[in-house]
Amino acid sequence: MSIATVGGIVQPSEKCLRYIGRVLSPDILDAFMNGVSRITARDIDGQDPDRIVVAMSILAERGMDVTSLIAFVQRDWADVLMSAGLAGADWEAVVADELKR
């Protein structure tokens, strides 16, 4: 799987960006997107960018502070996926369902 990056920065799909705009409250959206713009392909070790960003948005919806969330991804992306329920073999279906919200 190829990771979409620009200058090493992870680029979520347009569909994922629209999803974020729908599910996150306007008061955190700018900070969230600023944080996403600091996540590199190296930070997520080859994982699907939409999977990571959807996991982040799930945790942000649950009230996790955006600054802490970005540090969490950069420290241990696998724990982010586990915390958001996207670590299982069915993650692609779960992400697809989330993106339909």
VOBA-1610 file (N, C-alpha, C; in pm, whole numbers, padded with zeros to 5 digits, always signed):
BEGIN
Met+00084-00118+00000Met+00000+00000+00000Met+00088+00123+00000Ser+00056+00217-00081Ser+00132+00340-00092Ser+00071+00446+00000Ile+00156+00520+00067Ile+00109+00626+00153Ile+00116+00757+00075Ala+00005+00829+00072Ala+00003+00959+00005Ala+00072+01060+00096Thr+00181+01117+00045Thr+00252+01218+00121Thr+00289+01334+00031Val+00307+01447+00092Val+00362+01564+00025Val+00473+01613+00115Gly+00597+01603+00067Gly+00711+01642+00149Gly+00724+01559+00276Gly+00680+01432+00269Gly+00688+01343+00385Gly+00571+01354+00480Ile+00484+01452+00459Ile+00368+01471+00546Ile+00253+01386+00493Val+00188+01314+00584Val+00077+01226+00547Val-00040+01309+00494Gln-00101+01262+00386Gln-00215+01330+00325Gln-00338+01238+00326Pro-00434+01265+00414Pro-00558+01185+00410Pro-00633+01210+00280Ser-00718+01117+00244Ser-00797+01130+00121Ser-00899+01242+00135Glu-00952+01287+00021Glu-01058+01389+00022Glu-01180+01338+00099Lys-01212+01211+00082Lys-01325+01152+00153Lys-01303+01161+00304Cys-01183+01134+00348Cys-01149+01141+00490Cys-01157+01286+00539Leu-01110+01379+00460Leu-01116+01520+00499Leu-01260+01567+00513Arg-01348+01523+00423Arg-01490+01558+00434Arg-01550+01499+00561Tyr-01513+01375+00593Tyr-01560+01308+00714Tyr-01520+01388+00838Ile-01394+01429+00845Ile-01345+01506+00959Ile-01429+01633+00975Gly-01456+01700+00866Gly-01536+01821+00870Gly-01677+01798+00920Arg-01729+01679+00897Arg-01865+01646+00945Arg-01868+01607+01091Val-01768+01533+01138Val-01779+01473+01272Val-01712+01553+01383Leu-01616+01636+01350Leu-01549+01712+01455Leu-01614+01848+01473Ser-01618+01891+01597Ser-01677+02021+01625Ser-01588+02132+01569Pro-01650+02239+01524Pro-01573+02349+01464Pro-01466+02406+01557Asp-01488+02399+01689Asp-01391+02457+01782Asp-01260+02380+01790Ile-01256+02255+01743Ile-01129+02181+01744Ile-01078+02148+01604Leu-01159+02175+01503Leu-01124+02134+01367Leu-00992+02193+01319Asp-00970+02321+01337Asp-00845+02382+01292Asp-00724+02322+01362Ala-00733+02307+01494Ala-00621+02249+01569Ala-00597+02105+01526Phe-00704+02030+01501Phe-00692+01891+01457Phe-00620+01885+01322Met-00664+01967+01227Met-00603+01965+01094Met-00458+02013+01100Asn-00429+02108+01184Asn-00291+02152+01204Asn-00207+02036+01256Gly-00262+01961+01349Gly-00191+01844+01403Gly-00169+01737+01298Val-00271+01709+01219Val-00258+01610+01111Val-00147+01653+01015Ser-00136+01782+00991Ser-00033+01830+00897Ser+00108+01811+00951Arg+00122+01775+01077Arg+00255+01751+01135Arg+00290+01602+01144Ile+00198+01515+01103Ile+00223+01371+01109Ile+00292+01328+00981Thr+00403+01258+00997Thr+00480+01214+00880Thr+00457+01065+00854Ala+00493+01024+00734Ala+00485+00882+00698Ala+00569+00799+00796Arg+00680+00855+00839Arg+00766+00785+00936Arg+00694+00763+01070Asp+00615+00863+01111Asp+00540+00852+01237Asp+00444+00734+01237Ile+00385+00705+01120Ile+00282+00601+01116Ile+00331+00470+01053Asp+00458+00462+01023Asp+00523+00337+00984Asp+00448+00259+00876Gly+00407+00328+00770Gly+00346+00258+00658Gly+00198+00228+00672Gln+00135+00275+00776Gln-00008+00252+00794Gln-00089+00341+00699Asp-00209+00298+00669Asp-00299+00375+00584Asp-00331+00509+00652Pro-00308+00621+00584Pro-00332+00751+00647Pro-00477+00770+00691Asp-00573+00723+00612Asp-00712+00739+00651Asp-00742+00660+00778Arg-00683+00544+00792Arg-00701+00463+00913Arg-00653+00541+01035Ile-00537+00601+01024Ile-00480+00678+01136Ile-00566+00800+01166Val-00603+00874+01063Val-00679+00998+01083Val-00820+00968+01135Val-00882+00864+01088Val-01013+00825+01141Val-00999+00786+01288Ala-00896+00711+01321Ala-00873+00675+01462Ala-00855+00800+01546Met-00778+00895+01495Met-00758+01020+01567Met-00889+01094+01587Ser-00972+01097+01484Ser-01098+01170+01495Ser-01192+01102+01595Ile-01190+00971+01600Ile-01271+00898+01699Ile-01228+00938+01840Leu-01098+00942+01863Leu-01048+00979+01995Leu-01075+01126+02025Ala-01067+01212+01926Ala-01098+01354+01946Ala-01246+01371+01981Glu-01333+01294+01913Glu-01476+01299+01945Glu-01503+01256+02088Arg-01422+01166+02138Arg-01437+01118+02276Arg-01379+01215+02377Gly-01319+01323+02328Gly-01272+01427+02418Gly-01122+01435+02439Met-01044+01355+02367Met-00900+01364+02382Met-00850+01497+02327Asp-00767+01563+02403Asp-00706+01690+02364Asp-00624+01670+02237Val-00635+01762+02143Val-00568+01748+02014Val-00416+01743+02029Thr-00360+01827+02114Thr-00215+01825+02134Thr-00169+01690+02186Ser-00241+01636+02281Ser-00209+01503+02335Ser-00226+01396+02229Leu-00328+01411+02147Leu-00356+01315+02041Leu-00242+01308+01939Ile-00191+01423+01898Ile-00081+01425+01801Ile+00043+01359+01862Ala+00072+01392+01987Ala+00187+01331+02055Ala+00167+01180+02066Phe+00044+01136+02091Phe+00010+00994+02102Phe+00040+00923+01971Val-00002+00981+01859Val+00024+00921+01728Val+00174+00912+01702Gln+00244+01018+01731Gln+00387+01021+01705Gln+00465+00926+01796Arg+00411+00899+01912Arg+00476+00809+02007Arg+00444+00662+01977Asp+00316+00632+01948Asp+00278+00492+01930Asp+00147+00481+01851Trp+00158+00483+01719Trp+00040+00477+01634Trp-00044+00352+01660Ala+00019+00241+01697Ala-00055+00116+01720Ala-00150+00130+01838Asp-00106+00198+01943Asp-00194+00221+02058Asp-00310+00313+02021Val-00286+00406+01930Val-00394+00493+01883Val-00501+00408+01815Leu-00457+00318+01728Leu-00552+00230+01658Leu-00629+00143+01757Met-00559+00087+01855Met-00625+00004+01955Met-00727+00085+02034Ser-00689+00204+02076Ser-00777+00289+02156Ser-00904+00328+02081Ala-00892+00341+01950Ala-01006+00382+01867Ala-01086+00264+01812Gly-01042+00141+01838Gly-01112+00024+01788Gly-01081-00009+01642Leu-00965+00034+01594Leu-00928+00009+01455Leu-00805-00080+01441Ala-00779-00161+01541Ala-00662-00248+01537Ala-00694-00389+01487Gly-00820-00421+01474Gly-00860-00556+01434Gly-00846-00579+01285Ala-00861-00704+01247Ala-00850-00744+01107Ala-00961-00680+01022Asp-01068-00635+01085Asp-01180-00575+01013Asp-01168-00423+01001Trp-01048-00369+01023Trp-01032-00223+01027Trp-01079-00155+00900Glu-01058-00218+00783Glu-01099-00153+00658Glu-01250-00133+00653Ala-01326-00231+00699Ala-01472-00218+00702Ala-01515-00114+00804Val-01448-00110+00918Val-01482-00013+01022Val-01454+00129+00972Val-01339+00149+00908Val-01306+00281+00852Val-01409+00318+00745Ala-01443+00226+00657Ala-01541+00254+00551Ala-01674+00295+00613Asp-01716+00227+00718Asp-01842+00263+00787Asp-01833+00403+00848Glu-01720+00432+00911Glu-01701+00565+00971Glu-01708+00674+00864Leu-01643+00650+00752Leu-01639+00751+00647Leu-01777+00780+00587Lys-01872+00690+00608Lys-02010+00709+00559Lys-02092+00795+00654Arg-02044+00816+00775Arg-02119+00896+00874Arg-02142+01036+00827
//
